Amino acid sequence: MDGLILPRLRAHLRASGQVRKLSSELERGGELGRNAAEQLARSDLARPDGPLVWCHVPGRIETGALASLVEGLNAEVAGTSMLVTSPDSARCRRAVNPSEFICQLPPLDSPRFNMRFLDYWAPDAGIWFERVDAPMLLDAAARRSVPLFLQNGVAPEATSPRSRAVERRQLGLFERIFVLDSHEFEGVRSLGAVPARVEITGRLTRIAHPPPCLEAERMALAEALRGRPSWLAAAPDPSEIPAILEAHRVARRSAHRLLLILMPREDSEGPALTRMLRSEGWNVARRDADEEPDEATDIFVADSKEEIGLFYRLAPVTFLGGTLSDTTVPMAIYPATLGSAILSGPYSGAEGETLRRLRRGGACRLVADSERLGAALTELLAPDRAALLALNAWDIASDGTQILERLVRAVSEALRSRTD
């Protein structure tokens, strides 16, 4: 039985009205016109030269994971470019550098526009994420012998014999299916997917390369600290500074030698921040003024963003700025990979997926509000507690590398086979 009869019929019934609406929006121009053009499988961007991997993401895009993916693919097959289609393409375009990959809305799922889309972009491989939401587009790609893969796969909710047959056919179009967990594995396999093609890997996530650090600088600063306990406030919003200072006061009641390493959002903020802190009675040293912290220093202003790797390595506990004020949040995976336990407020900015993984894995301490930051910091300053969170964070970061490597290996083999 042709499982696409109903989708084709629905597409035919909707097509004329949708096309009229989109054609009208196209004439208006602007962002609305651009979106309409993409749904009509027209683009003002040229197809990149060389191999092109097409990622179709029906749900929320984690742009960091896709950036790691295209980086990994380029390491295996030089010159590989990436096209991302998703209903969430606007967020994708805002979040990434256009040189990393192209973000577009998917075409209307009908034979006419699918053909136009595939003619124009001519992808050399396709990676679908989570589920099949555009069955005719998937089928059209398979008919053109585009190697297809399913990542972050979840089992479709199919109950009737007919729907199970349709899902079985769609899953059969993928060369490899990488599912989230054992539950999804059993669900996919129960639909009749070839077991050898299905593998449990987990969710594809961003892989961060830890920021570098000059070992000589780390040793020199560690010597200056003389074993003092310390914590880092990484890129806080100015509105968060009072809460950070109060948390420092609270924590010093049980750790009187505690040093706060305060890294402003921009290096240019360092002098003014230092003056403000000194006016409030704090003993402050500033990195960019070549001032080293000594035993009497309360706060070390680390106004040298290029040394962020140094500060993450020195501080056993890091508070992520922006998470108390719903402003920009620094990359959470950096301290996670460098052995610093993480404190985070209720907001996550663009780091939502990473912070959720870290919290689920017991690698990040969530603080509900600014009033509780001091108590949470005091708890994490216990060496065994901070070490446990840091170890959990390292495990999570390492798992992500293995997931990426499996997908990159499979897709790279497909790309090479098309060029041989």
QUITA-V151266 format. One record per residue. N is the residue number from 1. BURIAL is I if it has 24 or more other ideal C-beta (glycine too) atoms within 12 Angstrom, else O. Layout:
N:BURIAL + N:BURIAL
This chain:
1:O + 2:O + 3:I + 4:I + 5:O + 6:O + 7:I + 8:O + 9:O + 10:O + 11:I + 12:O + 13:O + 14:O + 15:I + 16:O + 17:O + 18:I + 19:O + 20:O + 21:O + 22:I + 23:O + 24:O + 25:O + 26:I + 27:O + 28:O + 29:O + 30:O + 31:O + 32:O + 33:O + 34:I + 35:I + 36:I + 37:I + 38:I + 39:I + 40:I + 41:I + 42:I + 43:I + 44:O + 45:O + 46:O + 47:O + 48:I + 49:O + 50:O + 51:I + 52:I + 53:I + 54:I + 55:I + 56:I + 57:I + 58:I + 59:O + 60:O + 61:I + 62:I + 63:I + 64:I + 65:I + 66:I + 67:I + 68:I + 69:I + 70:I + 71:I + 72:I + 73:I + 74:I + 75:O + 76:I + 77:I + 78:O + 79:O + 80:I + 81:I + 82:I + 83:I + 84:I + 85:I + 86:I + 87:I + 88:I + 89:I + 90:O + 91:O + 92:I + 93:I + 94:O + 95:I + 96:I + 97:O + 98:O + 99:O + 100:I + 101:I + 102:I + 103:I + 104:I + 105:I + 106:I + 107:I + 108:I + 109:I + 110:I + 111:I + 112:I + 113:I + 114:I + 115:O + 116:O + 117:I + 118:I + 119:O + 120:I + 121:I + 122:I + 123:I + 124:I + 125:I + 126:I + 127:I + 128:I + 129:I + 130:I + 131:I + 132:I + 133:O + 134:I + 135:I + 136:I + 137:I + 138:I + 139:I + 140:I + 141:I + 142:I + 143:O + 144:I + 145:O + 146:I + 147:I + 148:I + 149:I + 150:I + 151:I + 152:I + 153:I + 154:I + 155:I + 156:I + 157:O + 158:I + 159:O + 160:O + 161:O + 162:O + 163:O + 164:I + 165:O + 166:I + 167:I + 168:I + 169:I + 170:I + 171:I + 172:I + 173:I + 174:I + 175:I + 176:I + 177:I + 178:I + 179:I + 180:I + 181:O + 182:O + 183:O + 184:I + 185:I + 186:O + 187:I + 188:I + 189:I + 190:O + 191:I + 192:I + 193:I + 194:O + 195:O + 196:O + 197:I + 198:I + 199:I + 200:I + 201:I + 202:I + 203:I + 204:I + 205:I + 206:I + 207:I + 208:I + 209:O + 210:O + 211:I + 212:O + 213:I + 214:O + 215:O + 216:O + 217:O + 218:O + 219:O + 220:O + 221:I + 222:I + 223:O + 224:I + 225:I + 226:O + 227:O + 228:I + 229:I + 230:I + 231:I + 232:I + 233:I + 234:I + 235:I + 236:I + 237:I + 238:I + 239:O + 240:I + 241:I + 242:O + 243:I + 244:I + 245:I + 246:I + 247:I + 248:I + 249:I + 250:I + 251:I + 252:I + 253:O + 254:O + 255:I + 256:O + 257:O + 258:I + 259:I + 260:I + 261:I + 262:I + 263:I + 264:I + 265:I + 266:O + 267:I + 268:O + 269:I + 270:I + 271:O + 272:O + 273:I + 274:I + 275:O + 276:O + 277:I + 278:O + 279:O + 280:O + 281:O + 282:I + 283:O + 284:I + 285:I + 286:I + 287:I + 288:I + 289:O + 290:O + 291:I + 292:O + 293:I + 294:O + 295:O + 296:O + 297:I + 298:I + 299:I + 300:I + 301:I + 302:I + 303:I + 304:I + 305:I + 306:O + 307:I + 308:I + 309:I + 310:I + 311:I + 312:I + 313:I + 314:I + 315:I + 316:I + 317:I + 318:I + 319:I + 320:I + 321:I + 322:I + 323:I + 324:I + 325:I + 326:O + 327:O + 328:O + 329:I + 330:I + 331:I + 332:I + 333:I + 334:I + 335:I + 336:I + 337:I + 338:I + 339:I + 340:I + 341:I + 342:I + 343:I + 344:I + 345:I + 346:O + 347:I + 348:I + 349:I + 350:I + 351:I + 352:I + 353:I + 354:I + 355:I + 356:O + 357:I + 358:I + 359:I + 360:O + 361:I + 362:O + 363:I + 364:I + 365:I + 366:I + 367:I + 368:O + 369:O + 370:I + 371:O + 372:O + 373:I + 374:I + 375:O + 376:I + 377:I + 378:I + 379:I + 380:I + 381:I + 382:O + 383:O + 384:O + 385:O + 386:I + 387:O + 388:O + 389:I + 390:I + 391:O + 392:I + 393:I + 394:I + 395:O + 396:I + 397:I + 398:O + 399:I + 400:I + 401:I + 402:I + 403:I + 404:I + 405:I + 406:I + 407:I + 408:I + 409:I + 410:I + 411:I + 412:I + 413:O + 414:I + 415:I + 416:O + 417:O + 418:O + 419:O + 420:O
